[in-house]
Amino acid sequence: MSSRTRVKICGITEAAHARVACDAGADAIGLVFYPPSPRYVSVEQAREIAGSLPPYVCAVGLFVDAPVSGIRETMQRVPLDLLQFHGAETAAFCAQFDKAFVQAVRVTPEIDLLQSKADIDRYKPLARGLLVDAFVPGLHGGTGRSFDWSLIPETMREHVILSGGLTPANVRDAIGRVRPWAVDVSSGVEAGSGPKGVKDSRLIAQFIEEVHLADV
């Protein structure tokens, strides 16, 4: 591959797990500000986690159809480097915060990903790319479901962040087939026997190792 695949570990709820991810080589840590999610963090939790990150590791704030006032308040209180919008937000909505952002698209055969990319390209340089995820009714990320990767057009694969059902067992194959700019994982690094939202340090390290092996 021409460049290494970046890694985001999403749904971090503890500073200790953020440190494990950083030590293993994560490029970004995702903080979920969506109350229905089992991975939701309060502003106080998020401040602690974001404040613990070493240089050059990005703190990403994930929002789902949140009010503008709530997003702005969170941005004022938490040192976020990037925003991620996972609901029905338009690219114009995402761009109003004057902060770099990525927009999630839940993929179905009917979704025109090239049009989605064209929409966010109009908001460069704030718009940094598309996060493609599985469509599961009523759920926004962290579903553990994958989708048909062949739906991602060849011409845009290097511009996407691949998410949805990734695990240490399949991420190497996913990178080989899709060649994304980055991969994003949440439920795939949680122990199946534990509660949702609690990361497994061993799985985090294993996932990132598999990504690195895919780039060799």
Number of C-alpha atoms within 10 A of each C-alpha: 10 6 10 16 20 18 23 25 27 27 31 24 23 16 18 14 19 27 18 16 27 23 11 16 19 22 17 23 26 28 29 26 22 19 12 11 16 15 22 19 20 14 17 11 17 27 18 15 25 23 14 13 18 12 7 10 17 19 24 25 27 26 21 19 12 15 9 12 9 12 17 11 11 18 18 10 12 19 18 21 16 20 26 23 24 23 18 13 15 13 21 13 11 22 19 11 15 9 15 20 27 24 25 27 23 22 22 15 11 7 13 14 20 12 10 17 19 10 15 23 16 12 17 13 13 21 24 19 24 24 24 24 27 25 18 15 7 6 14 21 28 24 17 18 16 16 17 10 16 10 15 20 13 10 8 17 18 17 16 22 24 30 30 25 21 24 24 19 12 14 24 20 15 19 20 13 12 19 25 22 19 21 24 25 27 27 25 27 25 21 16 12 6 10 10 16 21 20 27 18 19 13 17 26 19 17 27 27 15 18 25 16 12 18 15 8
